[in-house]
Amino acid sequence: MVPKDEPIRDPGAGEVLIEVAFAGVNFADLAARAGVYSAAPRPPMVVGFEVSGRVAAVGPGVTHVAQGDRVIAVIRFGGYASHVVARADSTRKIPDSMTLEHAAAIPVTYATAWYALVEVARVRAGESVLIHAAAGGVGVAAIQLARHLGLETFGTASTDEKLEFCKKLGLEHGINYSREDFARRVRALTAGRGVHLVIDSVGGPILKKSFESLAVSGMVIIIGAADLYPRSLVGFARTAVELARMKRFSAFELIETNRCVAGLQLLLVWDARGSLGTMFDDILALWEKGVVRPVVDQVFPLTAAGEAHRYLADRRTKGKVLLDAAR
C-alpha cells in the first residue's frame, strides 16, 4: 500500500462528503489487500469500510446530516483516505459525548456482533455464547452486547493476558486455546450441554471443534476465517491446504445433531437490504446507555497502514486498530 493523490469528488444525490478523522482497520481489509476477498474491487484500489469525521458537504436530498456534523459511516471500500463520499443512509451523527476516535471503532465491529446475535441467532436472555478471538474488535463488541442481552459468555484467546482484558469487559468464562481444548472445556463448564451459539471469526481447523461445542439446537455463525489469512507467499500454500482440510457439513449431519451453521458477511447484508437499516441507531442508543464502549488498542498514521495490517495479522490486538487520517 502506498499513498496516492486523487481529486476529491463532490457528493451526488443521497451522498455525503466526509473529511475523515479516523478509519477502522478490519481483517477484511487484509484479505482484500492479499487478493483473497471476493467482494473487493480489482487492484489498484483503496481498502477500508468505516470512518469517522466531519461532514464537508452533502448532496441533493440529504437532510439528516449537515455540513460540520460529526459522523460515522460504513462505506463499500475507500476508507483509507483523507476524504470519502459515503451513502447518506449509512451515515449517522454521533453523540456529543463520543469522540471521533471511539466513533471509528464502532461501525463494522458492533454492527457485525449485533447482526449475528440479534438478527441471525435471535438470542434470548439465559442462553450462552462462545466468542472466538474474544480480545479482537468484534470480540469486544460481542462481549458487551451479549452481556446486555442477558447471555452467559464464554470466550477464547491465545494468552492469559488477553483473557484478563476480556474479563474486565464482562467475559464470564475465559479459555486459553493455546493451552487447553476449548470444546472439552466448554462441555465441562456447561455440564456436557454445550453452548447455544458460537461466533467464529477464526475458521480453519477450529471450525470442527466450534461445531462440537454446540448444544442441541445450537448454531455456529462464521463471520471470518482469520486463521486462513496468508501472511506470505508461502502462506498461500498453507491456506490452500487448510481450506481443503476445513470442516465440511452435510445435510444429514445437521439433521442428526439438530445444529445449525450460518455465515455472515456485512457487505452482502448491506447490498441485499440497500442499507444497514436501524442497526446504527440501535447501537448509538446503547452508547447513550453505557452498554457500547469500544476499546481502541492502537492508532497508526494513515501513511503507516502497512504497519497497522502487520499488527493486526500478528494477532496482538486487544480491541480495535485505527488509522489517523491527519497523519
C-alpha positions as CSV (number, residue, x, y, z in Angstrom):
1,M,0.0,0.0,0.0
2,V,1.3,3.4,-1.0
3,P,-0.1,7.0,-0.6
4,K,-1.6,8.5,-3.7
5,D,-3.2,11.8,-4.5
6,E,-6.7,11.7,-6.0
7,P,-9.2,14.5,-6.7
8,I,-12.0,14.9,-4.2
9,R,-15.3,14.5,-5.9
10,D,-18.5,16.3,-4.9
11,P,-21.3,14.2,-3.3
12,G,-24.2,13.2,-5.6
13,A,-27.8,12.8,-4.7
14,G,-28.2,10.9,-1.4
15,E,-24.4,11.1,-0.7
16,V,-22.2,12.8,1.9
17,L,-18.6,14.0,1.6
18,I,-16.8,13.3,4.8
19,E,-13.4,14.8,5.9
20,V,-12.0,11.7,7.6
21,A,-10.7,11.8,11.1
22,F,-10.1,8.1,11.7
23,A,-10.6,4.9,9.6
24,G,-11.1,1.5,11.1
25,V,-8.8,-1.4,10.2
26,N,-10.5,-4.8,9.9
27,F,-9.4,-8.3,8.9
28,A,-11.4,-8.0,5.7
29,D,-9.1,-5.1,4.7
30,L,-6.1,-7.5,5.0
31,A,-7.9,-10.1,2.9
32,A,-8.8,-7.6,0.2
33,R,-5.2,-6.4,0.0
34,A,-4.0,-10.0,-0.2
35,G,-6.5,-10.7,-3.1
36,V,-8.5,-13.3,-1.2
37,Y,-11.7,-11.3,-0.6
38,S,-14.1,-11.9,-3.4
39,A,-16.2,-8.8,-2.8
40,A,-13.2,-6.4,-3.2
41,P,-12.7,-4.4,-6.4
42,R,-9.8,-5.2,-8.7
43,P,-6.5,-3.5,-7.8
44,P,-5.4,-0.8,-7.7
45,M,-8.0,0.0,-5.0
46,V,-8.4,1.7,-1.7
47,V,-9.5,-0.6,1.2
48,G,-11.4,0.4,4.3
49,F,-15.1,0.0,5.3
50,E,-15.6,2.5,8.1
51,V,-14.7,6.1,9.0
52,S,-15.4,8.9,11.5
53,G,-15.1,12.5,10.7
54,R,-16.9,15.8,9.8
55,V,-19.3,16.4,7.0
56,A,-17.7,18.6,4.4
57,A,-20.6,18.7,2.0
58,V,-24.0,17.0,1.4
59,G,-25.6,16.1,-1.9
60,P,-29.2,16.8,-3.0
61,G,-31.9,15.2,-0.9
62,V,-29.8,14.7,2.3
63,T,-31.4,16.3,5.3
64,H,-30.5,14.2,8.4
65,V,-26.8,15.4,8.4
66,A,-25.4,18.9,7.6
67,Q,-22.0,20.4,6.9
68,G,-19.9,20.4,10.0
69,D,-21.7,17.5,11.7
70,R,-19.5,14.8,13.4
71,V,-20.5,11.5,11.9
72,I,-19.7,7.8,11.4
73,A,-20.2,6.0,8.1
74,V,-19.9,2.5,6.6
75,I,-18.6,2.5,3.0
76,R,-18.0,0.0,0.4
77,F,-14.2,0.3,0.3
78,G,-12.3,3.5,0.1
79,G,-12.0,4.3,3.8
80,Y,-8.2,4.7,3.9
81,A,-8.3,8.3,2.7
82,S,-8.5,11.9,3.9
83,H,-11.9,12.3,2.3
84,V,-14.6,9.8,1.4
85,V,-18.0,10.0,-0.3
86,A,-20.5,7.9,1.7
87,R,-24.1,7.0,1.2
88,A,-26.3,9.2,3.4
89,D,-28.4,6.2,4.6
90,S,-25.2,4.6,6.0
91,T,-24.0,7.8,7.7
92,R,-25.1,8.9,11.2
93,K,-24.4,11.8,13.5
94,I,-22.6,10.8,16.7
95,P,-23.5,11.9,20.2
96,D,-21.7,14.9,21.7
97,S,-20.2,12.6,24.4
98,M,-18.5,10.3,21.8
99,T,-15.0,11.1,20.5
100,L,-14.2,10.7,16.8
101,E,-11.6,8.1,17.8
102,H,-14.2,5.9,19.6
103,A,-16.7,6.5,16.9
104,A,-14.4,5.0,14.2
105,A,-14.2,1.8,16.3
106,I,-17.9,1.2,16.2
107,P,-19.5,0.7,12.8
108,V,-18.1,-2.7,11.5
109,T,-17.4,-4.5,14.7
110,Y,-20.6,-3.6,16.6
111,A,-22.8,-4.0,13.5
112,T,-21.3,-7.4,12.9
113,A,-21.8,-8.6,16.5
114,W,-25.3,-7.1,16.7
115,Y,-26.5,-8.6,13.5
116,A,-25.0,-12.0,14.5
117,L,-26.6,-12.0,17.9
118,V,-30.0,-10.4,17.2
119,E,-30.8,-10.9,13.5
120,V,-29.2,-14.3,12.7
121,A,-29.1,-16.2,16.0
122,R,-32.1,-14.3,17.5
123,V,-30.7,-15.0,21.0
124,R,-32.8,-14.9,24.2
125,A,-31.8,-14.0,27.7
126,G,-30.4,-17.0,29.6
127,E,-28.8,-18.6,26.5
128,S,-25.0,-18.9,26.1
129,V,-22.5,-17.8,23.5
130,L,-18.9,-18.8,22.8
131,I,-16.9,-15.9,21.2
132,H,-13.6,-16.8,19.4
133,A,-10.9,-14.1,19.2
134,A,-12.6,-12.5,22.2
135,A,-10.0,-9.8,22.6
136,G,-10.3,-8.6,19.0
137,G,-12.6,-5.8,17.7
138,V,-15.7,-8.0,17.1
139,G,-14.9,-10.0,20.2
140,V,-15.0,-6.9,22.4
141,A,-18.3,-5.8,20.8
142,A,-19.8,-9.3,21.1
143,I,-18.9,-9.5,24.8
144,Q,-20.5,-6.1,25.6
145,L,-23.7,-6.8,23.6
146,A,-24.1,-10.4,24.8
147,R,-23.9,-9.2,28.4
148,H,-26.5,-6.6,27.7
149,L,-28.8,-9.2,26.1
150,G,-28.5,-11.4,29.2
151,L,-26.3,-14.2,27.7
152,E,-23.8,-16.3,29.5
153,T,-20.4,-15.5,27.9
154,F,-17.6,-17.9,27.0
155,G,-14.5,-16.6,25.1
156,T,-11.3,-17.9,23.7
157,A,-7.9,-16.1,23.3
158,S,-4.3,-17.1,22.8
159,T,-2.9,-15.7,26.1
160,D,-3.9,-15.2,29.7
161,E,-3.3,-11.5,29.4
162,K,-5.9,-11.2,26.6
163,L,-8.4,-13.2,28.7
164,E,-7.9,-10.9,31.7
165,F,-8.5,-8.0,29.4
166,C,-11.8,-9.7,28.3
167,K,-12.9,-10.5,31.8
168,K,-12.6,-6.8,32.7
169,L,-15.1,-6.2,29.9
170,G,-17.6,-8.7,31.4
171,L,-16.5,-12.1,29.9
172,E,-17.5,-14.8,32.4
173,H,-15.6,-17.9,31.2
174,G,-12.2,-17.4,29.5
175,I,-10.4,-20.2,27.7
176,N,-6.8,-20.1,26.6
177,Y,-7.0,-22.2,23.4
178,S,-3.2,-22.5,23.2
179,R,-3.2,-24.4,26.4
180,E,-6.4,-26.4,26.5
181,D,-9.0,-27.9,24.3
182,F,-11.7,-25.3,24.2
183,A,-14.5,-27.7,23.1
184,R,-13.8,-30.0,26.0
185,R,-13.6,-27.0,28.4
186,V,-17.0,-25.7,27.2
187,R,-18.5,-29.1,27.8
188,A,-17.1,-29.2,31.3
189,L,-18.4,-25.7,32.1
190,T,-21.9,-26.5,30.8
191,A,-22.3,-29.9,32.4
192,G,-22.0,-31.5,29.0
193,R,-24.7,-29.5,27.3
194,G,-22.6,-27.1,25.1
195,V,-23.4,-23.5,24.2
196,H,-26.4,-22.2,22.2
197,L,-24.2,-20.1,19.9
198,V,-20.6,-19.9,18.7
199,I,-19.4,-16.7,16.9
200,D,-16.4,-17.9,14.9
201,S,-14.1,-15.4,13.2
202,V,-11.1,-17.7,13.1
203,G,-12.3,-20.7,10.9
204,G,-9.7,-23.2,9.8
205,P,-9.0,-26.2,12.0
206,I,-11.1,-24.9,14.9
207,L,-14.4,-24.9,13.0
208,K,-14.9,-28.6,13.8
209,K,-14.4,-28.0,17.5
210,S,-16.7,-25.0,17.3
211,F,-19.4,-27.3,16.0
212,E,-18.7,-29.9,18.7
213,S,-19.1,-27.1,21.3
214,L,-22.8,-26.6,20.4
215,A,-25.8,-27.7,22.4
216,V,-28.8,-29.4,20.7
217,S,-30.4,-26.7,18.5
218,G,-27.2,-24.6,18.7
219,M,-25.7,-22.5,15.9
220,V,-22.3,-21.6,14.7
221,I,-22.1,-18.3,12.9
222,I,-19.0,-18.0,10.8
223,I,-18.0,-14.3,10.4
224,G,-14.5,-14.7,9.1
225,A,-11.5,-17.0,8.6
226,A,-8.6,-15.2,10.2
227,D,-6.6,-18.5,10.5
228,L,-6.6,-18.9,6.8
229,Y,-5.1,-15.4,6.0
230,P,-1.9,-15.8,4.0
231,R,0.9,-13.9,5.7
232,S,3.5,-14.6,2.9
233,L,3.8,-16.2,-0.5
234,V,4.4,-19.5,1.3
235,G,1.3,-18.8,3.3
236,F,-0.9,-19.1,0.2
237,A,0.1,-22.8,0.0
238,R,-0.8,-23.3,3.7
239,T,-4.2,-21.5,3.1
240,A,-4.9,-23.9,0.2
241,V,-4.1,-26.9,2.4
242,E,-6.2,-25.7,5.4
243,L,-9.1,-24.9,3.1
244,A,-9.0,-28.4,1.8
245,R,-8.9,-29.8,5.4
246,M,-11.5,-27.4,6.9
247,K,-14.7,-29.0,8.3
248,R,-17.5,-29.5,5.8
249,F,-21.1,-30.1,6.8
250,S,-23.6,-32.5,5.3
251,A,-27.3,-32.1,5.5
252,F,-27.6,-35.4,7.3
253,E,-25.1,-34.4,9.9
254,L,-27.1,-31.2,10.6
255,I,-30.3,-33.3,10.9
256,E,-28.7,-35.9,13.1
257,T,-27.2,-33.3,15.5
258,N,-30.0,-30.8,15.3
259,R,-27.5,-28.0,14.9
260,C,-27.2,-25.1,12.5
261,V,-24.3,-23.4,10.6
262,A,-24.7,-19.9,9.3
263,G,-22.4,-17.4,7.5
264,L,-22.4,-13.6,7.9
265,Q,-20.8,-11.0,5.6
266,L,-22.0,-7.5,6.5
267,L,-21.4,-6.2,2.9
268,L,-23.9,-8.7,1.5
269,V,-26.4,-7.7,4.1
270,W,-25.9,-4.1,3.1
271,D,-26.2,-4.9,-0.6
272,A,-29.4,-7.0,-0.1
273,R,-31.2,-4.5,2.1
274,G,-30.0,-1.3,0.4
275,S,-28.8,0.0,3.8
276,L,-27.9,-1.2,7.3
277,G,-31.4,-0.2,8.5
278,T,-31.7,0.8,12.1
279,M,-28.6,-1.0,13.4
280,F,-26.6,2.2,13.7
281,D,-29.5,3.9,15.6
282,D,-29.8,0.9,17.9
283,I,-26.0,0.8,18.6
284,L,-25.7,4.5,19.2
285,A,-28.7,4.3,21.6
286,L,-26.7,1.7,23.5
287,W,-23.7,4.1,23.7
288,E,-26.0,6.6,25.4
289,K,-26.9,3.8,27.9
290,G,-23.3,3.0,28.6
291,V,-23.5,-0.5,27.0
292,V,-21.4,0.2,23.9
293,R,-17.8,1.2,24.9
294,P,-15.3,0.5,22.2
295,V,-11.7,-0.2,23.2
296,V,-9.0,1.3,20.9
297,D,-5.8,-0.7,21.0
298,Q,-3.5,1.2,18.6
299,V,-3.8,4.2,16.3
300,F,-1.4,4.3,13.3
301,P,-0.8,7.2,10.9
302,L,-2.7,6.8,7.6
303,T,0.6,6.6,5.8
304,A,1.6,3.7,8.0
305,A,-1.3,1.5,7.1
306,G,1.0,-1.4,6.2
307,E,2.3,-1.4,9.8
308,A,-1.3,-1.5,11.0
309,H,-2.0,-4.5,8.8
310,R,1.1,-6.3,10.2
311,Y,0.0,-5.6,13.7
312,L,-3.5,-7.0,13.1
313,A,-2.2,-10.0,11.2
314,D,0.1,-10.9,14.2
315,R,-3.0,-11.1,16.4
316,R,-1.5,-8.8,19.0
317,T,-4.7,-6.7,19.3
318,K,-6.8,-6.1,22.4
319,G,-9.6,-4.1,20.9
320,K,-9.7,-2.0,17.7
321,V,-6.9,-0.8,15.4
322,L,-7.4,2.6,13.7
323,L,-5.7,4.9,11.2
324,D,-5.4,8.6,11.9
325,A,-6.2,10.4,8.6
326,A,-4.4,13.6,9.7
327,R,-1.1,11.8,10.0
